[in-house]
Amino acid sequence: MKISSTKLSEAQWAKLHHRLSLDYPSSYLLLRYVCKDKLGFLARRHTEWFESQPNSLILLDWYNESKKTMFFLKYSEYLQS
């Protein structure tokens, strides 16, 4: 059951992805079921349209509230605009 989603820009995701790749084995981000089980989220690309212009985003779909809280405590600096 999905709890919520967090919107990230492409730049925010690039910084966060780099940091996660340093902290965790590559299988955590490459295998969706491992990412969901170990980190508590799945990342997906999404396009929103503003005034007929596409805006590419990354959505983190959360599945575990306690893992979401710990993630925000640890990586909040990468989630700021």
mmJSON file of the N, C-alpha and C atoms, coordinates in Angstrom:
{"data_MODEL":{"atom_site":{
"group_PDB":["ATOM","ATOM","ATOM","ATOM","ATOM","ATOM","ATOM","ATOM","ATOM","ATOM","ATOM","ATOM","ATOM","ATOM","ATOM","ATOM","ATOM","ATOM","ATOM","ATOM","ATOM","ATOM","ATOM","ATOM","ATOM","ATOM","ATOM","ATOM","ATOM","ATOM","ATOM","ATOM","ATOM","ATOM","ATOM","ATOM","ATOM","ATOM","ATOM","ATOM","ATOM","ATOM","ATOM","ATOM","ATOM","ATOM","ATOM","ATOM","ATOM","ATOM","ATOM","ATOM","ATOM","ATOM","ATOM","ATOM","ATOM","ATOM","ATOM","ATOM","ATOM","ATOM","ATOM","ATOM","ATOM","ATOM","ATOM","ATOM","ATOM","ATOM","ATOM","ATOM","ATOM","ATOM","ATOM","ATOM","ATOM","ATOM","ATOM","ATOM","ATOM","ATOM","ATOM","ATOM","ATOM","ATOM","ATOM","ATOM","ATOM","ATOM","ATOM","ATOM","ATOM","ATOM","ATOM","ATOM","ATOM","ATOM","ATOM","ATOM","ATOM","ATOM","ATOM","ATOM","ATOM","ATOM","ATOM","ATOM","ATOM","ATOM","ATOM","ATOM","ATOM","ATOM","ATOM","ATOM","ATOM","ATOM","ATOM","ATOM","ATOM","ATOM","ATOM","ATOM","ATOM","ATOM","ATOM","ATOM","ATOM","ATOM","ATOM","ATOM","ATOM","ATOM","ATOM","ATOM","ATOM","ATOM","ATOM","ATOM","ATOM","ATOM","ATOM","ATOM","ATOM","ATOM","ATOM","ATOM","ATOM","ATOM","ATOM","ATOM","ATOM","ATOM","ATOM","ATOM","ATOM","ATOM","ATOM","ATOM","ATOM","ATOM","ATOM","ATOM","ATOM","ATOM","ATOM","ATOM","ATOM","ATOM","ATOM","ATOM","ATOM","ATOM","ATOM","ATOM","ATOM","ATOM","ATOM","ATOM","ATOM","ATOM","ATOM","ATOM","ATOM","ATOM","ATOM","ATOM","ATOM","ATOM","ATOM","ATOM","ATOM","ATOM","ATOM","ATOM","ATOM","ATOM","ATOM","ATOM","ATOM","ATOM","ATOM","ATOM","ATOM","ATOM","ATOM","ATOM","ATOM","ATOM","ATOM","ATOM","ATOM","ATOM","ATOM","ATOM","ATOM","ATOM","ATOM","ATOM","ATOM","ATOM","ATOM","ATOM","ATOM","ATOM","ATOM","ATOM","ATOM","ATOM","ATOM","ATOM","ATOM","ATOM","ATOM","ATOM","ATOM","ATOM","ATOM","ATOM","ATOM","ATOM","ATOM"],
"id":[1,2,3,4,5,6,7,8,9,10,11,12,13,14,15,16,17,18,19,20,21,22,23,24,25,26,27,28,29,30,31,32,33,34,35,36,37,38,39,40,41,42,43,44,45,46,47,48,49,50,51,52,53,54,55,56,57,58,59,60,61,62,63,64,65,66,67,68,69,70,71,72,73,74,75,76,77,78,79,80,81,82,83,84,85,86,87,88,89,90,91,92,93,94,95,96,97,98,99,100,101,102,103,104,105,106,107,108,109,110,111,112,113,114,115,116,117,118,119,120,121,122,123,124,125,126,127,128,129,130,131,132,133,134,135,136,137,138,139,140,141,142,143,144,145,146,147,148,149,150,151,152,153,154,155,156,157,158,159,160,161,162,163,164,165,166,167,168,169,170,171,172,173,174,175,176,177,178,179,180,181,182,183,184,185,186,187,188,189,190,191,192,193,194,195,196,197,198,199,200,201,202,203,204,205,206,207,208,209,210,211,212,213,214,215,216,217,218,219,220,221,222,223,224,225,226,227,228,229,230,231,232,233,234,235,236,237,238,239,240,241,242,243],
"type_symbol":["N","C","C","N","C","C","N","C","C","N","C","C","N","C","C","N","C","C","N","C","C","N","C","C","N","C","C","N","C","C","N","C","C","N","C","C","N","C","C","N","C","C","N","C","C","N","C","C","N","C","C","N","C","C","N","C","C","N","C","C","N","C","C","N","C","C","N","C","C","N","C","C","N","C","C","N","C","C","N","C","C","N","C","C","N","C","C","N","C","C","N","C","C","N","C","C","N","C","C","N","C","C","N","C","C","N","C","C","N","C","C","N","C","C","N","C","C","N","C","C","N","C","C","N","C","C","N","C","C","N","C","C","N","C","C","N","C","C","N","C","C","N","C","C","N","C","C","N","C","C","N","C","C","N","C","C","N","C","C","N","C","C","N","C","C","N","C","C","N","C","C","N","C","C","N","C","C","N","C","C","N","C","C","N","C","C","N","C","C","N","C","C","N","C","C","N","C","C","N","C","C","N","C","C","N","C","C","N","C","C","N","C","C","N","C","C","N","C","C","N","C","C","N","C","C","N","C","C","N","C","C","N","C","C","N","C","C","N","C","C","N","C","C"],
"label_atom_id":["N","CA","C","N","CA","C","N","CA","C","N","CA","C","N","CA","C","N","CA","C","N","CA","C","N","CA","C","N","CA","C","N","CA","C","N","CA","C","N","CA","C","N","CA","C","N","CA","C","N","CA","C","N","CA","C","N","CA","C","N","CA","C","N","CA","C","N","CA","C","N","CA","C","N","CA","C","N","CA","C","N","CA","C","N","CA","C","N","CA","C","N","CA","C","N","CA","C","N","CA","C","N","CA","C","N","CA","C","N","CA","C","N","CA","C","N","CA","C","N","CA","C","N","CA","C","N","CA","C","N","CA","C","N","CA","C","N","CA","C","N","CA","C","N","CA","C","N","CA","C","N","CA","C","N","CA","C","N","CA","C","N","CA","C","N","CA","C","N","CA","C","N","CA","C","N","CA","C","N","CA","C","N","CA","C","N","CA","C","N","CA","C","N","CA","C","N","CA","C","N","CA","C","N","CA","C","N","CA","C","N","CA","C","N","CA","C","N","CA","C","N","CA","C","N","CA","C","N","CA","C","N","CA","C","N","CA","C","N","CA","C","N","CA","C","N","CA","C","N","CA","C","N","CA","C","N","CA","C","N","CA","C","N","CA","C","N","CA","C","N","CA","C","N","CA","C","N","CA","C","N","CA","C"],
"label_alt_id":[null,null,null,null,null,null,null,null,null,null,null,null,null,null,null,null,null,null,null,null,null,null,null,null,null,null,null,null,null,null,null,null,null,null,null,null,null,null,null,null,null,null,null,null,null,null,null,null,null,null,null,null,null,null,null,null,null,null,null,null,null,null,null,null,null,null,null,null,null,null,null,null,null,null,null,null,null,null,null,null,null,null,null,null,null,null,null,null,null,null,null,null,null,null,null,null,null,null,null,null,null,null,null,null,null,null,null,null,null,null,null,null,null,null,null,null,null,null,null,null,null,null,null,null,null,null,null,null,null,null,null,null,null,null,null,null,null,null,null,null,null,null,null,null,null,null,null,null,null,null,null,null,null,null,null,null,null,null,null,null,null,null,null,null,null,null,null,null,null,null,null,null,null,null,null,null,null,null,null,null,null,null,null,null,null,null,null,null,null,null,null,null,null,null,null,null,null,null,null,null,null,null,null,null,null,null,null,null,null,null,null,null,null,null,null,null,null,null,null,null,null,null,null,null,null,null,null,null,null,null,null,null,null,null,null,null,null,null,null,null,null,null,null],
"label_comp_id":["MET","MET","MET","LYS","LYS","LYS","ILE","ILE","ILE","SER","SER","SER","SER","SER","SER","THR","THR","THR","LYS","LYS","LYS","LEU","LEU","LEU","SER","SER","SER","GLU","GLU","GLU","ALA","ALA","ALA","GLN","GLN","GLN","TRP","TRP","TRP","ALA","ALA","ALA","LYS","LYS","LYS","LEU","LEU","LEU","HIS","HIS","HIS","HIS","HIS","HIS","ARG","ARG","ARG","LEU","LEU","LEU","SER","SER","SER","LEU","LEU","LEU","ASP","ASP","ASP","TYR","TYR","TYR","PRO","PRO","PRO","SER","SER","SER","SER","SER","SER","TYR","TYR","TYR","LEU","LEU","LEU","LEU","LEU","LEU","LEU","LEU","LEU","ARG","ARG","ARG","TYR","TYR","TYR","VAL","VAL","VAL","CYS","CYS","CYS","LYS","LYS","LYS","ASP","ASP","ASP","LYS","LYS","LYS","LEU","LEU","LEU","GLY","GLY","GLY","PHE","PHE","PHE","LEU","LEU","LEU","ALA","ALA","ALA","ARG","ARG","ARG","ARG","ARG","ARG","HIS","HIS","HIS","THR","THR","THR","GLU","GLU","GLU","TRP","TRP","TRP","PHE","PHE","PHE","GLU","GLU","GLU","SER","SER","SER","GLN","GLN","GLN","PRO","PRO","PRO","ASN","ASN","ASN","SER","SER","SER","LEU","LEU","LEU","ILE","ILE","ILE","LEU","LEU","LEU","LEU","LEU","LEU","ASP","ASP","ASP","TRP","TRP","TRP","TYR","TYR","TYR","ASN","ASN","ASN","GLU","GLU","GLU","SER","SER","SER","LYS","LYS","LYS","LYS","LYS","LYS","THR","THR","THR","MET","MET","MET","PHE","PHE","PHE","PHE","PHE","PHE","LEU","LEU","LEU","LYS","LYS","LYS","TYR","TYR","TYR","SER","SER","SER","GLU","GLU","GLU","TYR","TYR","TYR","LEU","LEU","LEU","GLN","GLN","GLN","SER","SER","SER"],
"label_asym_id":["A","A","A","A","A","A","A","A","A","A","A","A","A","A","A","A","A","A","A","A","A","A","A","A","A","A","A","A","A","A","A","A","A","A","A","A","A","A","A","A","A","A","A","A","A","A","A","A","A","A","A","A","A","A","A","A","A","A","A","A","A","A","A","A","A","A","A","A","A","A","A","A","A","A","A","A","A","A","A","A","A","A","A","A","A","A","A","A","A","A","A","A","A","A","A","A","A","A","A","A","A","A","A","A","A","A","A","A","A","A","A","A","A","A","A","A","A","A","A","A","A","A","A","A","A","A","A","A","A","A","A","A","A","A","A","A","A","A","A","A","A","A","A","A","A","A","A","A","A","A","A","A","A","A","A","A","A","A","A","A","A","A","A","A","A","A","A","A","A","A","A","A","A","A","A","A","A","A","A","A","A","A","A","A","A","A","A","A","A","A","A","A","A","A","A","A","A","A","A","A","A","A","A","A","A","A","A","A","A","A","A","A","A","A","A","A","A","A","A","A","A","A","A","A","A","A","A","A","A","A","A","A","A","A","A","A","A","A","A","A","A","A","A"],
"label_entity_id":["1","1","1","1","1","1","1","1","1","1","1","1","1","1","1","1","1","1","1","1","1","1","1","1","1","1","1","1","1","1","1","1","1","1","1","1","1","1","1","1","1","1","1","1","1","1","1","1","1","1","1","1","1","1","1","1","1","1","1","1","1","1","1","1","1","1","1","1","1","1","1","1","1","1","1","1","1","1","1","1","1","1","1","1","1","1","1","1","1","1","1","1","1","1","1","1","1","1","1","1","1","1","1","1","1","1","1","1","1","1","1","1","1","1","1","1","1","1","1","1","1","1","1","1","1","1","1","1","1","1","1","1","1","1","1","1","1","1","1","1","1","1","1","1","1","1","1","1","1","1","1","1","1","1","1","1","1","1","1","1","1","1","1","1","1","1","1","1","1","1","1","1","1","1","1","1","1","1","1","1","1","1","1","1","1","1","1","1","1","1","1","1","1","1","1","1","1","1","1","1","1","1","1","1","1","1","1","1","1","1","1","1","1","1","1","1","1","1","1","1","1","1","1","1","1","1","1","1","1","1","1","1","1","1","1","1","1","1","1","1","1","1","1"],
"label_seq_id":[1,1,1,2,2,2,3,3,3,4,4,4,5,5,5,6,6,6,7,7,7,8,8,8,9,9,9,10,10,10,11,11,11,12,12,12,13,13,13,14,14,14,15,15,15,16,16,16,17,17,17,18,18,18,19,19,19,20,20,20,21,21,21,22,22,22,23,23,23,24,24,24,25,25,25,26,26,26,27,27,27,28,28,28,29,29,29,30,30,30,31,31,31,32,32,32,33,33,33,34,34,34,35,35,35,36,36,36,37,37,37,38,38,38,39,39,39,40,40,40,41,41,41,42,42,42,43,43,43,44,44,44,45,45,45,46,46,46,47,47,47,48,48,48,49,49,49,50,50,50,51,51,51,52,52,52,53,53,53,54,54,54,55,55,55,56,56,56,57,57,57,58,58,58,59,59,59,60,60,60,61,61,61,62,62,62,63,63,63,64,64,64,65,65,65,66,66,66,67,67,67,68,68,68,69,69,69,70,70,70,71,71,71,72,72,72,73,73,73,74,74,74,75,75,75,76,76,76,77,77,77,78,78,78,79,79,79,80,80,80,81,81,81],
"pdbx_PDB_ins_code":[null,null,null,null,null,null,null,null,null,null,null,null,null,null,null,null,null,null,null,null,null,null,null,null,null,null,null,null,null,null,null,null,null,null,null,null,null,null,null,null,null,null,null,null,null,null,null,null,null,null,null,null,null,null,null,null,null,null,null,null,null,null,null,null,null,null,null,null,null,null,null,null,null,null,null,null,null,null,null,null,null,null,null,null,null,null,null,null,null,null,null,null,null,null,null,null,null,null,null,null,null,null,null,null,null,null,null,null,null,null,null,null,null,null,null,null,null,null,null,null,null,null,null,null,null,null,null,null,null,null,null,null,null,null,null,null,null,null,null,null,null,null,null,null,null,null,null,null,null,null,null,null,null,null,null,null,null,null,null,null,null,null,null,null,null,null,null,null,null,null,null,null,null,null,null,null,null,null,null,null,null,null,null,null,null,null,null,null,null,null,null,null,null,null,null,null,null,null,null,null,null,null,null,null,null,null,null,null,null,null,null,null,null,null,null,null,null,null,null,null,null,null,null,null,null,null,null,null,null,null,null,null,null,null,null,null,null,null,null,null,null,null,null],
"Cartn_x":[0.845,0.0,0.89,0.674,1.459,0.968,1.911,1.585,1.473,2.499,2.529,3.634,3.757,4.817,5.537,6.817,7.636,8.131,7.924,8.367,9.79,10.614,11.991,12.239,13.049,13.481,14.558,14.868,15.932,17.265,17.553,18.809,18.856,17.745,17.7,17.903,17.243,17.372,18.799,19.461,20.84,21.758,21.615,22.424,22.096,20.807,20.377,20.805,20.635,21.019,22.513,23.315,24.76,25.071,24.429,24.666,24.212,23.061,22.576,23.515,24.089,25.02,26.299,26.645,27.801,27.461,26.221,25.809,25.335,24.836,24.233,24.798,24.707,25.12,24.258,24.793,24.073,22.757,22.639,21.399,20.222,20.48,19.399,18.654,19.343,18.712,18.358,19.029,18.771,17.579,17.378,16.289,15.148,14.013,12.899,12.414,12.314,11.807,12.769,14.073,15.06,14.97,14.816,14.681,13.436,12.342,11.104,11.263,11.903,12.07,13.072,14.21,15.299,15.183,14.778,14.716,13.298,12.297,10.916,10.251,10.893,10.292,10.625,9.846,10.144,10.227,11.2,11.364,10.745,10.045,9.486,9.536,9.678,9.687,8.252,8.038,6.708,6.878,5.959,5.99,4.741,4.934,3.833,3.905,2.746,2.695,2.292,3.089,2.801,2.803,1.668,1.53,2.091,1.668,2.064,3.539,4.225,5.639,5.805,6.502,6.695,7.724,7.473,8.383,8.615,9.814,10.124,10.459,9.831,10.027,10.356,10.884,11.047,10.128,9.302,8.434,8.949,9.098,9.436,8.132,7.684,6.455,6.821,6.328,6.685,5.735,6.318,5.545,5.746,6.624,6.903,7.119,6.253,6.295,7.564,8.002,9.201,10.46,10.539,11.685,11.666,10.473,10.349,10.886,10.515,10.97,12.491,13.072,14.526,15.232,14.644,15.209,15.267,14.169,14.139,15.118,15.282,16.257,17.682,17.964,19.324,19.646,18.669,18.94,18.195,17.702,16.915,17.69,18.996,19.793,19.768,19.534,19.476,18.082,17.097,15.725,15.309,16.177,15.867,16.079,15.314,15.426,16.709],
"Cartn_y":[-1.178,0.0,1.241,2.103,3.336,4.358,5.019,6.022,7.402,7.834,9.165,9.223,10.374,10.586,11.89,11.922,13.117,13.51,14.779,15.27,15.805,15.405,15.899,16.369,17.396,17.819,16.846,16.92,16.068,16.344,17.62,17.989,17.442,17.545,17.004,15.497,14.827,13.371,12.971,13.712,13.386,13.449,14.498,14.619,13.514,13.268,12.237,10.851,10.579,9.276,9.03,10.068,9.935,9.605,10.303,10.06,8.66,8.238,6.896,5.825,6.071,5.099,4.976,6.017,5.933,5.201,5.336,4.765,3.318,2.892,1.575,0.84,-0.491,-1.25,-0.879,-1.061,-0.66,-1.408,-2.612,-3.384,-2.686,-1.841,-1.137,-0.198,0.395,1.337,0.712,-0.356,-0.987,-1.935,-2.614,-3.575,-2.955,-2.792,-2.074,-2.736,-4.064,-4.718,-4.589,-4.491,-4.298,-2.865,-1.901,-0.501,-0.327,-0.935,-0.832,-1.503,-2.648,-3.389,-2.734,-2.307,-1.787,-0.294,0.504,1.958,2.474,1.676,2.056,2.861,3.017,3.792,3.197,3.604,3.335,4.672,4.836,6.071,5.868,6.894,6.833,8.211,8.205,9.452,9.868,11.177,11.719,13.053,13.352,14.623,15.416,16.617,17.544,18.609,19.138,20.167,21.49,22.532,23.886,24.787,25.378,26.288,25.668,24.457,23.7,23.354,23.416,23.047,21.84,20.803,19.637,19.915,19.386,19.501,18.092,17.57,16.22,16.194,15.285,15.136,13.688,13.502,12.175,12.118,11.09,10.899,9.718,9.923,8.832,8.381,7.181,6.624,5.842,6.301,5.721,4.601,3.551,2.388,2.065,2.79,2.53,3.87,4.192,5.497,5.685,4.671,4.825,4.975,4.266,4.415,5.785,6.295,7.635,8.673,8.56,9.502,9.469,8.284,8.169,8.696,8.44,8.929,10.451,11.099,12.563,13.122,12.456,12.914,12.829,11.766,11.535,12.333,12.491,13.064,14.362,15.046,16.251,17.339,17.386,18.409,18.216,16.995,16.726,16.978,17.153,17.333,18.789,19.686,21.102,21.659,22.661,23.256,24.047],
"Cartn_z":[0.0,0.0,0.0,-0.956,-1.071,-0.057,0.627,1.639,1.013,0.301,-0.295,-1.343,-1.98,-2.97,-2.676,-3.037,-2.891,-4.276,-4.655,-5.961,-5.863,-6.833,-6.935,-8.355,-8.482,-9.815,-10.288,-11.562,-12.111,-11.411,-11.121,-10.454,-9.03,-8.303,-6.948,-6.969,-7.914,-8.009,-8.356,-9.223,-9.591,-8.366,-7.558,-6.341,-5.349,-5.158,-4.214,-4.681,-5.956,-6.511,-6.322,-6.563,-6.363,-4.904,-3.981,-2.556,-2.149,-2.648,-2.337,-2.885,-4.06,-4.645,-3.822,-3.074,-2.182,-0.884,-0.432,0.848,0.77,-0.383,-0.518,-1.725,-1.735,-2.928,-4.131,-5.316,-6.533,-6.703,-6.152,-6.29,-5.611,-4.616,-3.93,-4.873,-5.81,-6.729,-8.072,-8.444,-9.735,-9.701,-8.596,-8.47,-7.681,-8.344,-7.731,-6.44,-6.417,-5.219,-4.049,-4.319,-3.247,-2.717,-3.615,-3.205,-2.333,-2.738,-1.961,-0.601,-0.558,0.689,1.629,1.114,1.96,2.247,1.251,1.425,1.64,1.289,1.538,0.438,-0.727,-1.81,-3.165,-4.15,-5.548,-6.263,-7.118,-7.887,-9.27,-9.746,-11.098,-11.741,-13.046,-13.809,-14.114,-14.075,-14.316,-15.047,-15.952,-16.664,-16.333,-15.826,-15.595,-16.672,-17.046,-18.078,-17.458,-17.71,-17.276,-18.496,-18.779,-19.915,-21.199,-21.471,-22.665,-22.717,-21.583,-21.513,-20.59,-21.045,-20.182,-19.083,-17.921,-16.79,-16.251,-16.425,-16.0,-14.508,-13.798,-12.359,-12.02,-10.837,-10.266,-9.057,-8.99,-7.835,-7.024,-5.741,-4.839,-4.197,-4.543,-3.984,-2.727,-1.588,-0.295,0.086,0.704,1.126,2.607,3.273,4.686,5.385,6.326,6.989,7.818,8.539,9.37,8.518,7.394,6.494,5.827,5.535,4.959,5.94,7.209,8.227,8.357,8.443,8.564,7.315,6.154,4.901,4.893,5.308,5.341,6.367,7.47,8.461,7.914,7.196,6.699,5.43,4.533,3.213,2.925,3.92,3.688,2.947,3.124,2.43,0.913,0.437,-1.006,-1.57,-0.704,-1.145,-1.174,-0.751,-0.768,-2.162,-2.513,-3.859,-4.007],
"occupancy":[1.0,1.0,1.0,1.0,1.0,1.0,1.0,1.0,1.0,1.0,1.0,1.0,1.0,1.0,1.0,1.0,1.0,1.0,1.0,1.0,1.0,1.0,1.0,1.0,1.0,1.0,1.0,1.0,1.0,1.0,1.0,1.0,1.0,1.0,1.0,1.0,1.0,1.0,1.0,1.0,1.0,1.0,1.0,1.0,1.0,1.0,1.0,1.0,1.0,1.0,1.0,1.0,1.0,1.0,1.0,1.0,1.0,1.0,1.0,1.0,1.0,1.0,1.0,1.0,1.0,1.0,1.0,1.0,1.0,1.0,1.0,1.0,1.0,1.0,1.0,1.0,1.0,1.0,1.0,1.0,1.0,1.0,1.0,1.0,1.0,1.0,1.0,1.0,1.0,1.0,1.0,1.0,1.0,1.0,1.0,1.0,1.0,1.0,1.0,1.0,1.0,1.0,1.0,1.0,1.0,1.0,1.0,1.0,1.0,1.0,1.0,1.0,1.0,1.0,1.0,1.0,1.0,1.0,1.0,1.0,1.0,1.0,1.0,1.0,1.0,1.0,1.0,1.0,1.0,1.0,1.0,1.0,1.0,1.0,1.0,1.0,1.0,1.0,1.0,1.0,1.0,1.0,1.0,1.0,1.0,1.0,1.0,1.0,1.0,1.0,1.0,1.0,1.0,1.0,1.0,1.0,1.0,1.0,1.0,1.0,1.0,1.0,1.0,1.0,1.0,1.0,1.0,1.0,1.0,1.0,1.0,1.0,1.0,1.0,1.0,1.0,1.0,1.0,1.0,1.0,1.0,1.0,1.0,1.0,1.0,1.0,1.0,1.0,1.0,1.0,1.0,1.0,1.0,1.0,1.0,1.0,1.0,1.0,1.0,1.0,1.0,1.0,1.0,1.0,1.0,1.0,1.0,1.0,1.0,1.0,1.0,1.0,1.0,1.0,1.0,1.0,1.0,1.0,1.0,1.0,1.0,1.0,1.0,1.0,1.0,1.0,1.0,1.0,1.0,1.0,1.0,1.0,1.0,1.0,1.0,1.0,1.0,1.0,1.0,1.0,1.0,1.0,1.0],
"B_iso_or_equiv":[0.0,0.0,0.0,0.0,0.0,0.0,0.0,0.0,0.0,0.0,0.0,0.0,0.0,0.0,0.0,0.0,0.0,0.0,0.0,0.0,0.0,0.0,0.0,0.0,0.0,0.0,0.0,0.0,0.0,0.0,0.0,0.0,0.0,0.0,0.0,0.0,0.0,0.0,0.0,0.0,0.0,0.0,0.0,0.0,0.0,0.0,0.0,0.0,0.0,0.0,0.0,0.0,0.0,0.0,0.0,0.0,0.0,0.0,0.0,0.0,0.0,0.0,0.0,0.0,0.0,0.0,0.0,0.0,0.0,0.0,0.0,0.0,0.0,0.0,0.0,0.0,0.0,0.0,0.0,0.0,0.0,0.0,0.0,0.0,0.0,0.0,0.0,0.0,0.0,0.0,0.0,0.0,0.0,0.0,0.0,0.0,0.0,0.0,0.0,0.0,0.0,0.0,0.0,0.0,0.0,0.0,0.0,0.0,0.0,0.0,0.0,0.0,0.0,0.0,0.0,0.0,0.0,0.0,0.0,0.0,0.0,0.0,0.0,0.0,0.0,0.0,0.0,0.0,0.0,0.0,0.0,0.0,0.0,0.0,0.0,0.0,0.0,0.0,0.0,0.0,0.0,0.0,0.0,0.0,0.0,0.0,0.0,0.0,0.0,0.0,0.0,0.0,0.0,0.0,0.0,0.0,0.0,0.0,0.0,0.0,0.0,0.0,0.0,0.0,0.0,0.0,0.0,0.0,0.0,0.0,0.0,0.0,0.0,0.0,0.0,0.0,0.0,0.0,0.0,0.0,0.0,0.0,0.0,0.0,0.0,0.0,0.0,0.0,0.0,0.0,0.0,0.0,0.0,0.0,0.0,0.0,0.0,0.0,0.0,0.0,0.0,0.0,0.0,0.0,0.0,0.0,0.0,0.0,0.0,0.0,0.0,0.0,0.0,0.0,0.0,0.0,0.0,0.0,0.0,0.0,0.0,0.0,0.0,0.0,0.0,0.0,0.0,0.0,0.0,0.0,0.0,0.0,0.0,0.0,0.0,0.0,0.0,0.0,0.0,0.0,0.0,0.0,0.0],
"pdbx_formal_charge":[null,null,null,null,null,null,null,null,null,null,null,null,null,null,null,null,null,null,null,null,null,null,null,null,null,null,null,null,null,null,null,null,null,null,null,null,null,null,null,null,null,null,null,null,null,null,null,null,null,null,null,null,null,null,null,null,null,null,null,null,null,null,null,null,null,null,null,null,null,null,null,null,null,null,null,null,null,null,null,null,null,null,null,null,null,null,null,null,null,null,null,null,null,null,null,null,null,null,null,null,null,null,null,null,null,null,null,null,null,null,null,null,null,null,null,null,null,null,null,null,null,null,null,null,null,null,null,null,null,null,null,null,null,null,null,null,null,null,null,null,null,null,null,null,null,null,null,null,null,null,null,null,null,null,null,null,null,null,null,null,null,null,null,null,null,null,null,null,null,null,null,null,null,null,null,null,null,null,null,null,null,null,null,null,null,null,null,null,null,null,null,null,null,null,null,null,null,null,null,null,null,null,null,null,null,null,null,null,null,null,null,null,null,null,null,null,null,null,null,null,null,null,null,null,null,null,null,null,null,null,null,null,null,null,null,null,null,null,null,null,null,null,null],
"auth_seq_id":[1,1,1,2,2,2,3,3,3,4,4,4,5,5,5,6,6,6,7,7,7,8,8,8,9,9,9,10,10,10,11,11,11,12,12,12,13,13,13,14,14,14,15,15,15,16,16,16,17,17,17,18,18,18,19,19,19,20,20,20,21,21,21,22,22,22,23,23,23,24,24,24,25,25,25,26,26,26,27,27,27,28,28,28,29,29,29,30,30,30,31,31,31,32,32,32,33,33,33,34,34,34,35,35,35,36,36,36,37,37,37,38,38,38,39,39,39,40,40,40,41,41,41,42,42,42,43,43,43,44,44,44,45,45,45,46,46,46,47,47,47,48,48,48,49,49,49,50,50,50,51,51,51,52,52,52,53,53,53,54,54,54,55,55,55,56,56,56,57,57,57,58,58,58,59,59,59,60,60,60,61,61,61,62,62,62,63,63,63,64,64,64,65,65,65,66,66,66,67,67,67,68,68,68,69,69,69,70,70,70,71,71,71,72,72,72,73,73,73,74,74,74,75,75,75,76,76,76,77,77,77,78,78,78,79,79,79,80,80,80,81,81,81],
"auth_comp_id":["MET","MET","MET","LYS","LYS","LYS","ILE","ILE","ILE","SER","SER","SER","SER","SER","SER","THR","THR","THR","LYS","LYS","LYS","LEU","LEU","LEU","SER","SER","SER","GLU","GLU","GLU","ALA","ALA","ALA","GLN","GLN","GLN","TRP","TRP","TRP","ALA","ALA","ALA","LYS","LYS","LYS","LEU","LEU","LEU","HIS","HIS","HIS","HIS","HIS","HIS","ARG","ARG","ARG","LEU","LEU","LEU","SER","SER","SER","LEU","LEU","LEU","ASP","ASP","ASP","TYR","TYR","TYR","PRO","PRO","PRO","SER","SER","SER","SER","SER","SER","TYR","TYR","TYR","LEU","LEU","LEU","LEU","LEU","LEU","LEU","LEU","LEU","ARG","ARG","ARG","TYR","TYR","TYR","VAL","VAL","VAL","CYS","CYS","CYS","LYS","LYS","LYS","ASP","ASP","ASP","LYS","LYS","LYS","LEU","LEU","LEU","GLY","GLY","GLY","PHE","PHE","PHE","LEU","LEU","LEU","ALA","ALA","ALA","ARG","ARG","ARG","ARG","ARG","ARG","HIS","HIS","HIS","THR","THR","THR","GLU","GLU","GLU","TRP","TRP","TRP","PHE","PHE","PHE","GLU","GLU","GLU","SER","SER","SER","GLN","GLN","GLN","PRO","PRO","PRO","ASN","ASN","ASN","SER","SER","SER","LEU","LEU","LEU","ILE","ILE","ILE","LEU","LEU","LEU","LEU","LEU","LEU","ASP","ASP","ASP","TRP","TRP","TRP","TYR","TYR","TYR","ASN","ASN","ASN","GLU","GLU","GLU","SER","SER","SER","LYS","LYS","LYS","LYS","LYS","LYS","THR","THR","THR","MET","MET","MET","PHE","PHE","PHE","PHE","PHE","PHE","LEU","LEU","LEU","LYS","LYS","LYS","TYR","TYR","TYR","SER","SER","SER","GLU","GLU","GLU","TYR","TYR","TYR","LEU","LEU","LEU","GLN","GLN","GLN","SER","SER","SER"],
"auth_asym_id":["A","A","A","A","A","A","A","A","A","A","A","A","A","A","A","A","A","A","A","A","A","A","A","A","A","A","A","A","A","A","A","A","A","A","A","A","A","A","A","A","A","A","A","A","A","A","A","A","A","A","A","A","A","A","A","A","A","A","A","A","A","A","A","A","A","A","A","A","A","A","A","A","A","A","A","A","A","A","A","A","A","A","A","A","A","A","A","A","A","A","A","A","A","A","A","A","A","A","A","A","A","A","A","A","A","A","A","A","A","A","A","A","A","A","A","A","A","A","A","A","A","A","A","A","A","A","A","A","A","A","A","A","A","A","A","A","A","A","A","A","A","A","A","A","A","A","A","A","A","A","A","A","A","A","A","A","A","A","A","A","A","A","A","A","A","A","A","A","A","A","A","A","A","A","A","A","A","A","A","A","A","A","A","A","A","A","A","A","A","A","A","A","A","A","A","A","A","A","A","A","A","A","A","A","A","A","A","A","A","A","A","A","A","A","A","A","A","A","A","A","A","A","A","A","A","A","A","A","A","A","A","A","A","A","A","A","A","A","A","A","A","A","A"],
"auth_atom_id":["N","CA","C","N","CA","C","N","CA","C","N","CA","C","N","CA","C","N","CA","C","N","CA","C","N","CA","C","N","CA","C","N","CA","C","N","CA","C","N","CA","C","N","CA","C","N","CA","C","N","CA","C","N","CA","C","N","CA","C","N","CA","C","N","CA","C","N","CA","C","N","CA","C","N","CA","C","N","CA","C","N","CA","C","N","CA","C","N","CA","C","N","CA","C","N","CA","C","N","CA","C","N","CA","C","N","CA","C","N","CA","C","N","CA","C","N","CA","C","N","CA","C","N","CA","C","N","CA","C","N","CA","C","N","CA","C","N","CA","C","N","CA","C","N","CA","C","N","CA","C","N","CA","C","N","CA","C","N","CA","C","N","CA","C","N","CA","C","N","CA","C","N","CA","C","N","CA","C","N","CA","C","N","CA","C","N","CA","C","N","CA","C","N","CA","C","N","CA","C","N","CA","C","N","CA","C","N","CA","C","N","CA","C","N","CA","C","N","CA","C","N","CA","C","N","CA","C","N","CA","C","N","CA","C","N","CA","C","N","CA","C","N","CA","C","N","CA","C","N","CA","C","N","CA","C","N","CA","C","N","CA","C","N","CA","C","N","CA","C","N","CA","C","N","CA","C","N","CA","C","N","CA","C"],
"pdbx_PDB_model_num":[1,1,1,1,1,1,1,1,1,1,1,1,1,1,1,1,1,1,1,1,1,1,1,1,1,1,1,1,1,1,1,1,1,1,1,1,1,1,1,1,1,1,1,1,1,1,1,1,1,1,1,1,1,1,1,1,1,1,1,1,1,1,1,1,1,1,1,1,1,1,1,1,1,1,1,1,1,1,1,1,1,1,1,1,1,1,1,1,1,1,1,1,1,1,1,1,1,1,1,1,1,1,1,1,1,1,1,1,1,1,1,1,1,1,1,1,1,1,1,1,1,1,1,1,1,1,1,1,1,1,1,1,1,1,1,1,1,1,1,1,1,1,1,1,1,1,1,1,1,1,1,1,1,1,1,1,1,1,1,1,1,1,1,1,1,1,1,1,1,1,1,1,1,1,1,1,1,1,1,1,1,1,1,1,1,1,1,1,1,1,1,1,1,1,1,1,1,1,1,1,1,1,1,1,1,1,1,1,1,1,1,1,1,1,1,1,1,1,1,1,1,1,1,1,1,1,1,1,1,1,1,1,1,1,1,1,1,1,1,1,1,1,1]
}}}
